[in-house]
Amino acid sequence: MTRLQGNNPNRLILVIGTLIAVALIALALFAVRQKPAAADAGAALSANFNLDGVPFAGQAEAPVSIVTIEDFKCPVCKQFNDTIAPELKTKYVDTGKAKAYTLVWPFLAENARLPTDDSKFAAQASRCVYDQGGNDAFETYKEILFRAQGDETTVWATKSRLKDLAGSVEGLDQAKFASCLDSDATAARVDADEKQVTDAKVNHTPTIFVNGKEVMNAAGQSSYQAEDIGKAVDAAQQ
């Protein structure tokens, strides 16, 4: 064992002080290594969604893709659909600048621990309509679902109710639709869409992506406002 040489008290104090300083520095460095890295503030999500077979509005050849992540039970999604989506349709979809996809993430019923997963039932029903009538029928049924939206903490999108609402979709074979819904024929595709969303680490609805990048506002926050979406579309065209 190495011993301290000499009996000079000042030297002893200096050595002890040095040892304490070294120990404190080592402890600080250890703490820094053990502390998890903080998430980047304001970092936009990026996702390479597979949009084959996902319903959309607009022209297939439109150069920009707007993807809206939503749940038919989400009240903010209803607000977005009623007030912001029409403006985007006029400025970007109808003019051929962009096409607008709806990627349904049915999570609210499960999140609220409701006895029936009517978020998923509504998503399945919308897919059944899409299978029969394509994009136009889907958009019609989407509007109907949002108009009929009940409280997000209650079960309202039962299969019976969804069948009643489908009766307002012109040209839909109601028997075929009922069979599709009752047999859960579209459940696997709904699950696949949900997996895409969760893999992208989306944690709220609505969440908007333009050409695979989450729309953010000037403060670095996720945004579903028309101005921010419009800026993202314009930037994607350049």
PyMOL commands that set and color helices and strands:
alter all, ss='L'
color gray80, all
select helices_A, chain A and resi 9-34+75-93+108-111+118-147+159-166+174-182+187-199+226-237
alter helices_A, ss='H'
color red, helices_A
select strands_A, chain A and resi 56-57+64-70+98-104+207-210+213-214
alter strands_A, ss='S'
color yellow, strands_A
deselect
rebuild
show_as cartoon
